[in-house]
Amino acid sequence: MPKIRVLLLALLLGLCSWAGVLLLQAAAAPATAGQQAGPGDINAKAAILMDPQTGEVLWEKNSHAHYYPASMTKLMTMVVAMDMVAAGQATLNEPVQVSERAESFGGSEVFLAVGETFPLEQMLIAIAVASANDAAVAVAEHLAGSEEAFVAQMNAKAKELGLKDTHFANCHGLHDEQNYTSAYDMAVIARYALKYPKIREWTAIKRYTLRKDPLTILDTTNKMLYWYPGTDGFKTGFTDAAGLNLVSTVERDGLRFIAVVMGVETPQGHFTESMKLYNWAFKQWAFKQFYAPGQVVAAVPVGKGQSDQVKVVAAGKVGARVSRLRGQAADLAAKVELPGIIKAPVQEGQHLGQVRVFRDGQEVDRVGLVAQQSIARASLGQEILRVIRAVFIIRQ
């Protein structure tokens, strides 16, 4: 009997040692090529999760491999259009006339007719909401003279953004072997697009009336707007060659992420796989805010002004992503940089300084500080009165 007990004990110890070795081997085994541990299995050929504040890649899978973007191409179309508006080369209310070539484009369309005109902004809304190929071509021709010239601007923008895995062959995304990108590059385009609130405004529209006669109501192609709270962009894409694609962005409680999935094969999978990424992200991180947009940060003395000081407010939210996980807290700090004094006049909204945000000593963001109100220059009489008061105070 004692011998049996000894044998059983030896067998048990051997099994425990064997299990321990297996656990150590599993822990030491490398992750699947191109994929980091994180949100679990993402059923896409390529995917990425990015922090748009810093551009940091939080999770990725084959993020630099070349795939077809399909209608995600139109995000760059909107970016180039807004660059031209910002540069004063176009206005959102200028009329865009539909050419015969633009009318001919099928697939996703809003059935534009030759000679029909819409303001540029409405055309861009048609692109954002309904993924309209005909509107994309009409916009390209209007802004650059031809689609080819506009596509050249798209590729120039890609080069400017440092995109190494992207080449555009058209402005709409209908299949072309030379129209390709990567999940990483698409996330960089989305990060740049965030600088234009109008793009998020358009891509967050769920339903839009383009015409009243004949009645034309556009419904968004991005079901994330309905299914996932906090979604406010950007663009779906699908062709037989590309599969299902989605470049999206979500903000909750001040924390924003960008996700891209490409080459999804299951119906609605570009939405569900993106939601997996976001669910994991919001469990991992939160947003620590120092100042809200428009919040008073400090007061700066004003020289020779009708008021002695001007209140300074944050031009945007000031804060950064922090880990929710125990034992992984970061050292987060905000440094306010303002002049000791500013001379009048001061204009409302005038840039006066900045707040720099640091995580573990590394700068992760900087936000402008602006004047909350205008301060006019003091009159000669006011200046004389101030001198008299100052002398009186000194004598007291």
C-alpha positions in Angstrom: 0.0 0.0 0.0 2.8 2.5 0.9 4.4 1.8 -2.5 1.2 2.6 -4.3 0.9 5.9 -2.5 4.5 6.8 -3.4 3.9 5.9 -7.0 0.7 8.0 -7.1 2.5 11.0 -5.5 5.4 10.7 -8.0 2.9 10.5 -10.9 1.0 13.6 -9.5 4.2 15.6 -9.2 5.2 14.6 -12.7 1.9 15.8 -14.2 2.2 19.1 -12.3 5.8 19.6 -13.7 4.6 18.7 -17.2 1.7 21.2 -17.0 4.0 23.9 -15.7 6.4 23.4 -18.6 3.5 23.7 -21.1 2.3 26.9 -19.4 5.8 28.4 -19.6 6.1 27.4 -23.3 2.8 29.0 -24.1 3.8 32.2 -22.3 7.1 32.3 -24.2 5.6 31.5 -27.6 5.5 34.4 -30.0 2.2 35.8 -31.2 0.9 35.1 -34.6 2.8 37.0 -37.3 1.6 40.5 -37.6 -0.8 40.2 -34.6 -0.3 41.2 -31.0 -2.1 39.8 -28.0 -5.1 41.9 -27.1 -8.8 41.8 -28.2 -8.7 38.2 -29.2 -9.3 36.8 -32.7 -10.2 39.5 -35.1 -11.7 37.9 -38.3 -10.2 40.3 -40.8 -7.2 40.1 -43.2 -5.8 43.3 -41.6 -6.8 45.4 -38.7 -5.5 48.2 -36.5 -6.4 50.2 -33.4 -4.8 53.6 -33.0 -4.7 56.4 -30.4 -5.4 59.5 -32.6 -3.9 61.8 -30.0 -0.5 60.4 -30.3 -0.7 58.2 -33.4 0.4 55.2 -31.2 -0.6 51.8 -32.5 -2.3 50.0 -29.7 -3.0 46.7 -31.6 -2.4 45.5 -35.1 -2.7 42.6 -37.5 -1.0 42.7 -40.9 -1.4 46.5 -40.7 1.1 47.3 -43.5 0.0 44.7 -46.0 -1.6 46.0 -49.2 -5.3 45.5 -49.6 -8.1 47.2 -51.6 -9.8 50.0 -49.7 -13.0 50.1 -51.9 -15.1 53.0 -50.8 -12.9 53.8 -47.8 -11.0 55.7 -50.6 -13.7 58.4 -50.3 -12.3 59.4 -46.9 -9.2 60.7 -48.7 -11.5 62.4 -51.3 -13.2 64.3 -48.4 -9.8 65.1 -46.9 -8.5 66.7 -50.1 -11.7 68.6 -50.6 -11.5 70.0 -47.1 -7.9 70.9 -47.5 -8.9 73.0 -50.5 -11.6 74.7 -48.5 -9.2 75.4 -45.7 -6.7 76.9 -48.2 -9.4 79.2 -49.6 -9.4 77.4 -52.9 -13.1 76.4 -52.6 -16.1 77.1 -50.4 -18.7 74.7 -49.1 -21.6 76.7 -50.6 -20.2 76.9 -54.2 -22.3 75.0 -56.8 -21.0 71.7 -58.3 -22.4 70.8 -61.6 -22.8 67.2 -62.7 -21.0 66.1 -65.8 -22.0 63.3 -68.2 -19.1 61.3 -66.9 -20.1 61.7 -63.3 -23.6 60.7 -64.1 -22.4 57.5 -65.7 -20.9 56.0 -62.5 -23.0 53.2 -61.0 -22.6 51.1 -57.9 -23.3 53.2 -54.8 -24.9 56.4 -56.2 -27.5 59.1 -55.7 -28.6 59.2 -59.3 -27.2 62.6 -60.2 -28.4 63.9 -63.6 -26.3 65.8 -66.2 -26.4 69.5 -65.5 -27.8 69.1 -62.0 -26.1 71.3 -59.4 -25.7 71.0 -55.7 -23.6 73.0 -53.2 -20.2 71.4 -52.6 -21.2 70.5 -49.0 -24.3 68.6 -50.1 -22.1 66.6 -52.6 -19.7 65.8 -49.8 -22.6 64.7 -47.6 -23.8 62.4 -50.3 -20.3 60.9 -50.4 -20.1 60.6 -46.6 -23.6 59.1 -46.0 -24.5 57.2 -49.2 -21.0 56.5 -50.5 -22.0 58.1 -53.8 -19.6 57.3 -56.6 -21.3 59.8 -58.9 -21.0 62.6 -56.3 -17.3 61.7 -55.7 -16.5 62.1 -59.4 -18.5 65.3 -59.7 -16.6 66.8 -56.7 -13.2 65.7 -58.1 -13.9 67.2 -61.5 -15.2 70.4 -60.0 -12.3 70.9 -57.7 -9.4 69.8 -59.9 -10.7 70.0 -63.4 -10.7 66.3 -63.9 -10.7 63.1 -61.8 -7.2 62.3 -62.9 -5.9 65.7 -61.6 -7.8 65.2 -58.3 -6.4 61.7 -57.9 -2.9 63.2 -58.3 -3.7 65.5 -55.4 -4.9 62.5 -53.3 -1.5 60.7 -54.0 0.4 63.9 -53.1 -1.5 64.1 -49.8 -0.7 60.4 -49.2 3.0 61.2 -49.7 2.7 64.3 -47.5 1.3 62.1 -44.7 4.2 59.7 -45.1 2.0 56.8 -46.3 4.2 54.1 -47.8 1.6 51.4 -48.6 -1.0 53.5 -50.4 -1.7 54.4 -54.0 -4.9 55.8 -55.4 -6.1 55.2 -58.9 -9.5 56.9 -58.5 -11.6 59.0 -56.1 -14.4 56.5 -55.5 -12.9 53.1 -54.7 -14.4 51.0 -57.5 -12.0 48.1 -58.1 -8.7 48.9 -59.6 -5.5 46.9 -59.1 -3.6 50.2 -58.6 -6.0 51.5 -55.9 -4.7 50.0 -52.7 -3.8 50.9 -49.1 -3.1 49.3 -45.7 -4.9 49.3 -42.4 -2.1 51.5 -40.9 -2.2 54.1 -43.7 -6.0 54.2 -43.5 -5.8 54.9 -39.8 -3.3 57.8 -40.5 -5.7 59.3 -43.0 -8.5 59.0 -40.4 -6.3 60.7 -37.8 -5.7 63.6 -40.2 -9.4 63.8 -41.0 -10.2 64.4 -37.4 -8.7 67.9 -37.8 -11.8 68.8 -39.8 -15.0 68.6 -37.6 -17.1 68.9 -40.8 -16.0 65.5 -41.9 -17.1 63.9 -38.6 -20.3 65.9 -38.8 -21.1 64.5 -42.3 -20.0 60.9 -41.5 -22.1 60.9 -38.4 -25.3 61.6 -40.3 -27.7 58.6 -40.2 -30.3 59.9 -42.7 -30.2 62.9 -45.0 -32.7 64.3 -47.5 -30.7 65.2 -50.6 -33.7 66.3 -52.8 -37.3 67.0 -52.3 -38.3 66.6 -56.0 -37.9 63.7 -56.7 -37.7 62.8 -53.0 -34.2 61.4 -52.4 -33.4 60.2 -48.8 -29.9 58.9 -48.1 -29.3 56.3 -45.4 -25.8 55.8 -43.9 -23.8 52.7 -44.9 -22.2 52.7 -41.5 -24.4 50.7 -39.1 -21.9 51.4 -36.3 -23.7 54.8 -35.9 -26.8 52.8 -34.7 -25.1 49.9 -33.0 -22.2 51.4 -31.1 -22.6 54.6 -29.0 -19.9 57.2 -29.5 -19.3 56.4 -33.2 -19.1 59.5 -35.3 -17.1 58.4 -38.4 -15.9 57.4 -40.9 -16.4 55.2 -44.0 -17.4 51.7 -45.1 -16.1 50.0 -48.2 -17.0 46.9 -50.2 -16.2 45.2 -53.4 -15.9 41.5 -54.3 -12.1 41.9 -54.5 -11.8 43.9 -51.3 -14.3 42.2 -49.0 -15.9 44.3 -46.2 -13.9 47.2 -44.9 -14.5 49.9 -42.3 -12.4 52.8 -41.0 -14.1 54.2 -38.0 -13.7 56.4 -34.9 -15.4 56.3 -31.5 -15.2 58.7 -28.6 -16.5 58.0 -25.1 -15.9 60.0 -21.9 -13.3 62.1 -23.7 -11.3 59.1 -25.0 -11.2 58.6 -28.7 -9.9 55.7 -30.8 -9.5 54.9 -34.5 -10.1 51.4 -35.8 -9.6 49.9 -39.3 -10.6 46.4 -40.5 -10.0 45.2 -44.0 -11.0 42.1 -45.9 -13.7 40.8 -43.6 -15.7 38.0 -45.2 -18.7 37.5 -42.8 -21.9 39.6 -43.4 -21.8 42.7 -41.1 -18.4 41.5 -39.9 -16.7 44.8 -40.5 -19.0 46.3 -37.8 -18.8 43.4 -35.3 -15.0 43.0 -35.7 -14.5 46.8 -35.2 -16.7 46.6 -32.1 -14.5 43.9 -30.7 -11.5 46.2 -31.0 -13.4 49.1 -29.3 -14.8 46.9 -26.5 -11.2 45.8 -25.6 -9.8 49.3 -25.9 -12.4 50.9 -23.6 -11.7 48.2 -21.0 -8.0 48.8 -21.1 -7.9 52.6 -21.0 -9.7 55.7 -19.8 -9.2 59.5 -20.3 -7.8 61.7 -17.6 -8.9 65.3 -18.3 -7.2 68.4 -16.9 -9.3 71.0 -18.7 -12.4 70.9 -20.8 -12.8 72.9 -24.0 -13.5 76.5 -23.1 -12.6 76.0 -19.4 -10.6 78.9 -17.8 -7.1 77.8 -17.3 -5.4 81.1 -16.1 -5.5 84.9 -16.3 -2.8 86.9 -18.0 -2.0 90.5 -17.1 -2.8 93.0 -19.9 -0.6 96.0 -20.4 -2.3 99.3 -21.5 -5.7 97.7 -21.7 -9.1 98.7 -20.6 -9.0 95.7 -18.3 -6.0 94.7 -16.2 -6.2 91.0 -17.2 -7.6 88.6 -19.7 -9.0 85.1 -18.9 -7.4 82.3 -20.9 -9.3 79.2 -21.9 -8.4 75.9 -23.4 -9.1 75.7 -27.2 -9.8 71.9 -26.9 -9.9 69.2 -24.3 -6.7 68.8 -22.3 -5.8 65.3 -21.1 -4.5 61.9 -22.2 -5.2 58.2 -22.2 -4.4 56.3 -19.0 -4.5 52.6 -18.2 -7.4 51.2 -16.2 -5.3 48.2 -15.3 -4.0 47.9 -11.7 -0.3 48.6 -11.4 0.0 50.3 -14.8 -0.8 53.9 -13.8 1.1 56.5 -15.8 2.6 59.7 -14.5 0.4 62.3 -16.3 1.1 66.0 -16.0 0.0 69.3 -17.7 2.3 72.3 -18.2 0.7 75.6 -18.8 2.9 78.0 -21.0 1.7 81.7 -21.1 3.5 85.0 -21.4 4.0 87.1 -18.2 2.0 90.0 -19.7 0.4 90.8 -23.0 -0.2 94.2 -24.5 -3.6 95.4 -25.5 -5.5 95.2 -27.7 -6.4 91.5 -27.3 -9.0 89.8 -29.6 -11.4 87.2 -28.4 -10.0 83.8 -29.4 -6.5 85.1 -29.9 -3.8 82.5 -29.3 -1.9 83.4 -26.2 -0.1 80.2 -25.2 -0.5 76.4 -24.8 -0.8 73.5 -22.5 1.6 70.6 -23.0 0.5 67.2 -21.7 3.2 64.7 -20.6 2.9 61.0 -19.9 5.9 59.5 -18.0 7.9 62.5 -19.0 7.1 62.2 -22.8 5.0 64.9 -24.5 1.8 63.3 -25.9 -0.3 66.4 -26.7 -0.4 70.2 -26.8 -3.5 72.3 -26.8 -3.8 76.0 -27.6 -4.8 78.6 -25.0 -6.9 81.5 -26.2 -8.3 84.7 -24.9 -11.8 84.4 -23.5 -12.8 88.0 -24.3 -11.5 91.0 -26.2 -9.7 93.7 -24.3 -9.5 97.1 -26.0 -6.5 99.4 -25.6 -7.0 101.9 -22.8 -7.5 105.6 -23.7 -5.0 108.3 -22.7 -7.4 109.4 -19.9 -7.6 105.9 -18.5 -3.8 105.6 -18.6 -3.4 108.9 -16.7 -6.0 107.9 -14.1 -4.1 104.6 -13.5 -0.8 106.5 -13.0 -2.5 108.7 -10.4 -4.0 105.8 -8.6 -0.7 104.0 -8.6 1.0 107.0 -7.1 -1.7 107.4 -4.5 -1.4 103.7 -3.5 2.4 104.0 -3.2 2.1 107.0 -0.9 -0.4 105.2 1.3 
